């Protein structure tokens, strides 16, 4: 059993195609597990869905941005927060326009119902009997900041309390991460798109599982970020400012800054 595991494609078909080409170059896989955030925020949501749908033995789960696209939910700031602080107006307008654009593209192409039907988690028994749970953010949730080196082990263990899987695959933070937390192994492959610096390549995992056990191989693939930026500009994507910051490595969340500083200080 050989499975490609990736997350956070975010409407970036160029990055997805680079990952799929690398998988083929590694000898291919038996199936694909995609951990959510498929279509927003990038320039080609429909192209991503068409490419994914053509993959054999595909299993996709829902990410928070997939929910935003089909439900009308939105990330912050809320309207109430914006009315209380007019300085948030540009950010509010950008968020609303970005998700409206993506929702319109997905709906017009006939993919809305498919996206709306995605489950929040996937359970699988590996050949050696290991119970594996695939989620976007945490068991039973598609959102929330739950698994990252900055989170105390006790807090991560509390998030996992009651989870009957021993291998938990997560996405959401875009940060490649692996930790043994009590009886659980938690693994994040990183993101296909909208990367965190310093490594801006598209990232994924290959899970190889047999009756004797399983192993995970991390992969990272370069692609033409500038071509994606030019496409965003050409179509005047409403979220292009935010997406280009990611593609150029200029988007550094506060929780990630210490890790970037450590990486930059290493020889």
N, C-alpha and C positions, 0 to 999 in steps of 0.2 A: 504494500500500500504506500503510494508516494503521492503526496498532496502539496500543492502550492497554496500558501496562506499569505494573504495580503489584505491591506486595509486602506481606507482614506484615499480613494482614487480622485475624488473631488472634480469630476468632469474633465480630467486631463487625459485625453486619449493618447497624446504623444508619450506621456510617461507610462501609461498602461501598455501600449504597444512595445515599448522598450522592455518592460518586465516580461511580457509574453514571449518576446523573441529570445530573451535570456533563458527562460524556462525551456523553450524548445532546444536551445543550444546545450542545455544540461541533460538532454535526453528525454525531456517531456515528463509528464506526470499523469496519474490516474484520475485526478480530480482537482477542483479549485474551491477553496473556502475563502470567501470575501467578507471581511468583518465590518462592513458598513461605510457610510459616507461615500456614496457612489457618484453622485451627480453634481451637487453644488460644491464648489463655487466656480468651477472652471469654464472654459469656452466651449466645450463639446459634450454636454450631458447626454445627448441622444447617441452620439457616436460611442460613448463609453458603454451604454446599455446594450447597444447592438453588438458590440464586440464581446461583452460578457455573455450575452445570451447564446452566442455561438460556441461557447466552450463546453466540452464534455463534462458531465458529472459536476455541474456547478451548484454550489450552495452559497447563497447570500443571506446576510442578516441586515437588520435595519440599524443605521446610525442616526444620531440626533439630527443631522442636516437633511437626511432623507425624510424624516418625520416633518421637519419644517416645510419641505417642498410640497408635501401632500396634505398637510393638516391645517396650514395657516398659522401654526405656532411660529415664533420667531426668537432668535437669540437676543440678548440685551443690546441696547437699552430698550426698555418698554416705552410706550407712549406716555405713560404717567411720569416716568423718570425724565423723559425729554421735556415735557411741559414744566416740570419742576426745575430743570436745568437746561435752558435753551442752548447752551454750549454743546449739548449732545446732538443737536439737530442734524448736522452733516452725517454723523455716524448712523443715526436712526434712518435717515433717508437712504443711505447707501445699503444698509441691511435690507430694508423693505424692497428696494428696487432689485437687488441681487436675487433674492428668493422669488420675487414675482417673475423675473426674467427666466429663471431656471424652471419654475413651475409651469410657465407658459410653454416653454420649449418641450418639456416632457409630456405635458397634456396634449399639445398639438400633434405630437408624434405617436400618440396612443400608448404611452408607457405609464401613465399615472396609476392605473389600477394595479399593474404589476409591482410598482414601487410601493404602493400602499399596503400590499399583501405580505411584504417581507416580515418574517418573524423577528422578535427581539433577541433570540438566542437559538443556538443549535447544539444538540447533544449527540455525541458519537462514542461508540465503544471501539477502541483500537484493538488490533488483533491480539495483543497480549492481555486484554481485559481492562486496560486503563480507561477510565471514564473521562472524556474530554468535553469541555464546555467552550463554545465559541460565542463571544459577546462583543459588543462595541466598546462599552465603557466599564461595565461591571455586571455581575450576575443580576439579571432581571432589569437592567437599566441601559439606556442608550446615551446617557449623559452623566456628567459629574467627574470630578478630578479625584480618582481613586487609587491609581497605580502608577508610581513614579519614584525614583530614588529619594526625592525630597519628602515623601510621605512616610511617617513612622511605621515600622513593621506592625506594631500593635493596631494601628488604624487600618492598615491593609487587611490584617487578619480579621478584624471586626466586619469589614466589608464582605469577606468570604464566609463568615459564619453561616453554617447551614448548607453551604454549597457541597453537593455530593460528588462533584468531579475532583480529580486530582491534578489534571492539566487544564489550565484556564488560559485561553487565547483571547487577547484584548487588543483594541486599537485605540482610537480617539485622541490620544495625546500627541501622536506623530513621533514619539520618542522610542527608539528601540530599547527594550527593557526586558530583563529576565531576573526572576528572584524566586528563591525557595522561601515560602511563607508558611510556617507550620507544616501541614501535610500537603500543601498545594504548591504546584509550580505554576507561576504566572509568567506569560511570555507575550510581549508586544513586538510585532515584526517591524515597527516603524511605519512610515507612510509611503504610498506610491507618489502622491503629489503634496504640494504645500509643505515642503520639508522645513525642519528646524536646522539652523546652522550648528556646526560648521560643515557637515556632510550633506550636500544638497542632492545627492543621488536618490533615485527611486529604490525603495527597500521592500524586501519580502522574505519569506521563509520557505524552505522545502522541508516538509515533515515526512520522514521515512519511518514506517511502522511495520513490524513483523511480530510473529508470535513470541519472539525473544525480547522484544522491547521496542523503543522508539528513539529517534535522534532528530535534532533540528539543525538545519544548516541555514545560516544567514547569507543573504545575497544583497548586493547593492549595484545599481545599474545607472550609468550616465545617460543623458538624453539632451536634446537641444532646448534648453530653457528659453533662449532668445526667440526661437520660432514660436513658442507658446505665448510669450509676451507680445510679439508682433501680431499674433492672431487676436489676442485680447484687445489690443489697440484698434485693429482693423474693424472689429465688430462693435467697438465702443461698449464693451461689457460694463455694466454698471458697477461691478465690484472689482474692476481691474486694478485700482490703486492698491487695495488690500492684497490681492493675489500676487501682483508683481513684487510686492515687498517680500513675500514668501519665496518666490522663485529666485530672487536676487540675494536671499540670505539676510535681508534687513529686518525681518520680523522676529524679534527675540522676546517672547513673553517673560515677565518678571521672574516666574518660577524657573525659567531656563537659563537665566543670565549667569548664575554661578557655574553651571556646567560648561557654558561656552567659555567663560574665563579660565577654567581649569584646562580645557582642551587647548586653548590658545597659549597657555604657559608651558605646554609640553613640547620637548624638542622634536 
